[in-house]
Amino acid sequence: MGKTIDKILLSILLSTLLFVLFFTLTKSLVIGTLCALLGIGIIYLALKLIRPRTPKDKLSKRDFIRFVLLNGNSELKERVENSFPNMSISTAEGQTLLENQGEKSLIYYAYKFGALSEEDIAKAYRIARGYSLERIYVLTNHSERKALAVTEYIPQRVTIIGASTLYKYLLKRGGIPSKSVFFRKKNRIANFFRVALSGSNVKYYCIAGLSTSMLALLSPLRIYYLAFSFLNLLLAILSLANKEGNVGDRDLFKE
């Protein structure tokens, strides 16, 4: 979500700068706007062409991250090591020791359901110190600034490799598995309705119904808001019925 917001803000900044530039040159709002939109479009197409396309039979970046999180860092370790066919590789405390052109490095795997922590950097440092390694590569799906700050206090050069960089690297070297290895449940529509009509949603549908009812009194669009009020009422009734129907499930494992 944060990366999406960053991209939106970057697009707004870039389009604004292009508009100001072309407006200054042409003194025309219409030409400035059109040139700014055209410039954004050209840049977007160029980035699409530069970015490597994911083969249809391979996992996407998001699914690859989930695949690693479910199968553990040992799975990632195996795929990364297979991408170094001509380098000296060994294992230390579940991590990879790599020697390339006389430089000894540690590859530390930190994919998890959470951000890279200070303790992860400390563990990587202790391993590198014990084996007299000069460099540390940390592979992670999510990092925070406080973890990066710890790298300033250790002598080894530390490089944080994010999920996007690693995915592109493994994609070029055939390290991304096919979609067949990733199990996904079917009946997604049924799962959607199961979540939407959960018994815990009754109060939210009631609040939404009351809100739209009040808007119906205050707004000239009375029929419009009344329709949504009755829709929320219907959803609240269905959620309540679903809650009553599943009341016995909560006692399944109780004595």
Secondary structure, DSSP 8 states (H G I E B T S, - for coil): -HHHHHHHHHHHHHHHHHHHHHHHHH--HHHHHHHHHHHHHHHHHHHHHHS----TTB--HHHHHHHHHHH-HHHHHHHHHHT-TTSEEEEETTEEEEEETTEEEEEEE--SSS-B-HHHHHHHHHHHHHTT-SEEEEE-S-B-HHHHHHGGGSSSEEEEE-HHHHHHHHHHTT-S-BGGGS---S-HHHHHHHHHT-GGGHHHHHHHHHHHHHHHHHSS-HHHHHHHHHHHHHHHHHHHHHHHHTGGGGGTT--
